Amino acid sequence: MKCIRCEFCGAELAQQVCTLVLAEEPDPQEFCWCVCDTCREDFQKRTMRVLLDKGS
């Protein structure tokens, strides 16, 4: 997938970021978003919080 704009803030020069989504299904699913450098850090922090919450 080629990214043109950030899906969070609309900024140009976004890059694709993928993560595994742990759901009720037995296998995790991979989902990808177009995210700019500014939003990427926040995206990663939110992903880590979800993983930590599921682990406790």
Secondary structure, 3 states (H helix, E strand, C coil): CCCCECCCCCCECCEEEEEEECCCCCCCEEEEEEECHHHHHHHHHHHHHHHHHHHC
